[in-house]
Each structure stands twice: as structure tokens, then as C-alpha cells.
């Protein structure tokens, strides 16, 4: 179920029609908003506002990524 302020990985996958694995790759490479870990738990969620803004922007990368010594590094 989609909450007003926080979205699960499944919610974001449904909204974007991307797999959870693809979302993890995008997040790792700076291609989408970072998730947040809820205090005192291992539960992670995405800000609904950040995801809506990201989708509205055409899913453009949120952080520039450069290659350094063969590893993806956010700059």
C-alpha cells in the first residue's frame, strides 16, 4: 500500500515499472533518490515526495557519477 509520505521498494517498483534489482542499481549509482532507514529497524523506505519529483523530472540521475579506477564514485 502506498503511504502519503513513505514508499516501500515494492511501491516504487510499481510506480516506475522497474524491478527492485534495477532500483538498487540506480540508487547505488546515484541514478535515483536515496532510501532512508527507519530508526531502530532494518526497514527502508523512500520519500514519496523525492520519488514523485524524480519521476516528474523524467527519472534523471540525482547525483553525477564518475568512473574512478574502475569503480563508480559519486562526486
Secondary structure, 3 states (H helix, E strand, C coil): CCCCCEECHHHHHHHHCCCHHHHHHHHHCCCCCCCEECCCCCCEEEEHHHHHHHHHCCCCCCCCEEEECCEEEEC
